Amino acid sequence: MSWSLLIVDDDADFRAGAGALLEADGFRVVGEVPDGQTALEAARRIRPEVVLLDIQLPGLDGFAVADSLAAGDEPPIVVLTSSRPAEAFRSRLRAAPSVRGFITKADLSGECLSKLLT
């Protein structure tokens, strides 16, 4: 299955690299945005199946964006990412029912993402 994917990260190089990597692994990147507010607008407009969402964003952080997305009609699956390890966010990740999972940026691959989605 080819999942439609919105990538949200304030680093343009990461967005481009992650997009190329995930497209090579069969994902369809339908958008790339740099911040939380733009992510909410893009998700409403393009309705991706999956949002790969950086935790540390300017303005709204990834957890706030995930909660807002979950409150909408037909919310996307949200997977958080960060250059920091999961342990840095352990309590917040446990308390985030709107998030499917977490992948460090260093471990990001189509295979890792697919495992969280199935």
C-alpha positions, 0 to 999 in steps of 0.5 A: 500500500502506498500511504500518502504522507505530510512531512512537518519539520522546520529543517528544509534539508530534513524534509527533502531528505526524508521525503526522498527516502520515504518515496523510495520506500513506496510512500507518496509525499503529498506535502512538506511544511515547516511549522505546526500552524501550516501543518494544520492548514495543510492537513485539512486541505490535502488530507494525508493518511499519515503525518510525520511530525517533528516534536520541536517546531516553532509556534505549536509543538508536535504534541499540540499539532497531533492533538489538534489533528486528532480532533478533526474529522477523519484524522491522519495517523501521526508519527512523531520524530525528533533528533533527540531520543524517545527517552527525552519525551517519555512521559509526554509520549505515554500521555499522547493518545493521538500519536501512533508512535515515535521514530528518531530522525537517525532511525527513519526509514520506510520500513520503520514507518511501515511497522508503525502503520500496520 
